Amino acid sequence: LYTITSKGKILQYDRLRDKFKQINDSSTLLGTSARELRLAGENGFWVAHLGLGLAYVDLKTKSIRWYRNDPDNPKSLRDNFVTAITYDKRGKLWVGTTAGLHRYNEETDDFDFVALTNRNIADTYQYRVIRSLAYDSLSDKLYIG
């Protein structure tokens, strides 16, 4: 079990000692806008931030790579308010923002914007705000809140 604090510390629960231990140091602290995290291998984490974009934290190299909106790059995130992140069963990272849905492309280290259509004209997705993502591996479906 991992969690992130409002001070940017990544904590791992130690069952034997029944307490959390900090696994990142001052070189990889994250800001107060960190929303959620997902494991990315043994020494890496994706961290969603409200206003700062998406961070990839590499604990082995003690580095943080930021992914943010670049108005001149259509393969960047559409905005920096990352609200949700999840993986599908193929290992693809899905990123929800207040500007819509994105899929991370590992080969090119950028994002594909996923345009969604909605037949329900009363639905508020017309504003493209995604608040949560849930992936069901049994049905192979991504649910968007």
matplotlib code that plots the C-alpha trace (Angstrom):
import matplotlib.pyplot as plt

x = [0.0, 1.3, 0.0, 1.2, 1.0, 0.2, 3.9, 4.8, 6.1, 5.5, 4.8, 4.7, 2.9, 5.0, 2.8, 5.4, 5.8, 2.3, 3.4, 4.2, 7.7, 8.8, 10.4, 11.3, 13.8, 14.0, 15.2, 11.9, 9.4, 6.2, 4.0, 0.9, -1.3, -0.5, -3.8, -3.1, -0.3, 0.2, 3.2, 5.3, 7.7, 9.7, 11.2, 8.8, 5.5, 3.1, 1.7, -1.4, -1.3, -4.0, -2.5, 1.1, 0.5, 1.6, 4.9, 6.9, 9.1, 12.1, 13.4, 16.4, 17.8, 16.2, 14.5, 11.1, 10.0, 7.0, 4.4, 2.5, 0.4, 2.3, 0.0, 2.3, 2.4, -0.9, 0.7, 1.0, -1.7, -4.6, -4.2, -2.3, -5.2, -4.7, -7.6, -7.2, -4.8, -5.2, -3.8, -5.6, -4.8, -2.3, -0.3, -1.4, -1.6, -4.9, -4.9, -8.0, -7.8, -10.2, -9.8, -10.5, -9.0, -5.5, -3.5, 0.2, 2.3, 5.4, 7.2, 7.0, 6.9, 3.8, 0.0, -2.8, -6.0, -9.0, -12.1, -15.2, -18.7, -21.8, -25.3, -26.8, -27.1, -27.9, -24.6, -22.1, -19.2, -19.7, -17.3, -14.7, -14.0, -13.0, -13.0, -12.2, -11.2, -11.8, -10.7, -12.5, -10.1, -12.8, -14.9, -11.9, -13.8, -12.6, -15.2, -15.1, -16.6]
y = [0.0, 3.4, 6.9, 10.4, 13.2, 16.9, 17.6, 15.4, 12.4, 9.0, 6.5, 2.7, 0.7, -1.8, -4.6, -6.1, -2.8, -1.6, 1.9, 3.9, 4.6, 7.4, 6.0, 9.2, 11.9, 15.6, 15.3, 13.7, 15.4, 16.4, 19.5, 20.1, 19.5, 15.8, 14.0, 10.3, 7.9, 4.7, 2.3, 2.2, -0.7, -1.3, 2.1, 4.5, 6.2, 8.3, 11.2, 13.2, 16.9, 19.5, 22.4, 21.1, 18.2, 14.6, 13.6, 10.5, 9.9, 7.6, 6.7, 4.9, 7.9, 10.3, 12.3, 13.7, 14.1, 16.4, 16.1, 19.3, 21.1, 22.6, 24.6, 24.1, 20.3, 18.4, 15.3, 16.9, 16.9, 19.3, 20.9, 20.6, 19.6, 15.9, 14.4, 10.6, 7.9, 4.2, 1.3, -1.1, -4.8, -4.2, -1.9, 1.3, 4.4, 6.4, 10.0, 12.0, 15.8, 18.7, 18.9, 15.2, 11.8, 11.0, 7.7, 7.6, 6.4, 4.7, 4.4, 8.1, 9.4, 11.5, 11.4, 10.7, 12.7, 10.4, 12.2, 10.9, 11.2, 11.2, 10.5, 12.0, 15.7, 16.4, 14.9, 17.3, 15.7, 18.4, 20.3, 17.4, 17.4, 13.9, 13.4, 9.7, 6.6, 3.0, 0.1, -3.3, -6.0, -8.6, -6.7, -4.8, -1.5, 1.9, 3.7, 7.5, 9.6]
z = [0.0, -1.0, -0.3, -0.8, 1.7, 1.3, 1.8, -1.2, 0.7, -0.8, 2.0, 1.9, 4.5, 6.5, 7.7, 10.0, 11.9, 11.4, 10.2, 7.1, 6.0, 3.6, 0.5, -1.3, -0.1, -0.5, -4.2, -5.2, -2.9, -4.7, -4.2, -2.2, -5.3, -5.6, -6.0, -6.5, -7.5, -9.4, -9.3, -12.5, -12.0, -8.9, -8.5, -10.2, -9.7, -11.7, -9.6, -10.7, -9.7, -9.8, -11.7, -12.1, -14.6, -14.3, -12.7, -13.2, -10.1, -10.6, -7.1, -8.5, -10.3, -7.8, -10.6, -11.5, -15.1, -15.5, -18.3, -18.8, -21.4, -24.2, -26.5, -29.4, -29.0, -29.7, -28.2, -24.7, -22.1, -22.9, -19.5, -16.2, -13.9, -13.7, -11.8, -12.2, -13.5, -14.0, -16.0, -18.3, -18.5, -21.3, -19.1, -20.8, -18.6, -18.9, -17.6, -16.8, -16.7, -16.6, -20.4, -21.2, -21.5, -22.5, -23.1, -22.5, -25.4, -24.0, -27.3, -28.1, -24.5, -25.2, -25.0, -27.4, -26.7, -26.7, -28.0, -26.4, -27.8, -25.7, -27.0, -23.8, -24.5, -20.9, -19.7, -18.3, -20.1, -22.7, -20.5, -20.7, -17.0, -15.8, -12.0, -11.7, -13.8, -12.9, -15.1, -14.9, -16.2, -16.4, -18.8, -20.3, -19.8, -18.7, -16.6, -16.5, -13.7]

ax = plt.figure().add_subplot(projection="3d")
ax.plot(x, y, z, "-o")
ax.set_aspect("equal")
plt.show()
